């Protein structure tokens, strides 16, 4: 649990400044995740539109939270 948000933000910002973006490493990670999804038979999806109506309802609720509060 994060108790001091300001301290955490400072830590994150310093970490971002120190670490360089490694594009080749990022592509390796994405390729590994893609291969794992194929092995788990998550991709390719049998029916890509399945559950879309529920996702749209959730998106509408989430997008309206700031206007309600």
Secondary structure as a PSIPRED ss2 file (coil, helix, strand):
# PSIPRED VFORMAT (PSIPRED V4.0)

   1 X C   1.000  0.000  0.000
   2 X C   1.000  0.000  0.000
   3 X C   1.000  0.000  0.000
   4 X C   1.000  0.000  0.000
   5 X H   0.000  1.000  0.000
   6 X H   0.000  1.000  0.000
   7 X H   0.000  1.000  0.000
   8 X H   0.000  1.000  0.000
   9 X H   0.000  1.000  0.000
  10 X H   0.000  1.000  0.000
  11 X H   0.000  1.000  0.000
  12 X H   0.000  1.000  0.000
  13 X H   0.000  1.000  0.000
  14 X H   0.000  1.000  0.000
  15 X H   0.000  1.000  0.000
  16 X H   0.000  1.000  0.000
  17 X H   0.000  1.000  0.000
  18 X H   0.000  1.000  0.000
  19 X C   1.000  0.000  0.000
  20 X C   1.000  0.000  0.000
  21 X C   1.000  0.000  0.000
  22 X C   1.000  0.000  0.000
  23 X H   0.000  1.000  0.000
  24 X H   0.000  1.000  0.000
  25 X H   0.000  1.000  0.000
  26 X H   0.000  1.000  0.000
  27 X H   0.000  1.000  0.000
  28 X H   0.000  1.000  0.000
  29 X H   0.000  1.000  0.000
  30 X H   0.000  1.000  0.000
  31 X H   0.000  1.000  0.000
  32 X H   0.000  1.000  0.000
  33 X H   0.000  1.000  0.000
  34 X H   0.000  1.000  0.000
  35 X H   0.000  1.000  0.000
  36 X H   0.000  1.000  0.000
  37 X H   0.000  1.000  0.000
  38 X H   0.000  1.000  0.000
  39 X H   0.000  1.000  0.000
  40 X C   1.000  0.000  0.000
  41 X C   1.000  0.000  0.000
  42 X C   1.000  0.000  0.000
  43 X C   1.000  0.000  0.000
  44 X C   1.000  0.000  0.000
  45 X C   1.000  0.000  0.000
  46 X C   1.000  0.000  0.000
  47 X C   1.000  0.000  0.000
  48 X C   1.000  0.000  0.000
  49 X C   1.000  0.000  0.000
  50 X C   1.000  0.000  0.000
  51 X C   1.000  0.000  0.000
  52 X H   0.000  1.000  0.000
  53 X H   0.000  1.000  0.000
  54 X H   0.000  1.000  0.000
  55 X H   0.000  1.000  0.000
  56 X H   0.000  1.000  0.000
  57 X H   0.000  1.000  0.000
  58 X H   0.000  1.000  0.000
  59 X H   0.000  1.000  0.000
  60 X H   0.000  1.000  0.000
  61 X H   0.000  1.000  0.000
  62 X H   0.000  1.000  0.000
  63 X H   0.000  1.000  0.000
  64 X H   0.000  1.000  0.000
  65 X H   0.000  1.000  0.000
  66 X H   0.000  1.000  0.000
  67 X H   0.000  1.000  0.000
  68 X H   0.000  1.000  0.000
  69 X C   1.000  0.000  0.000
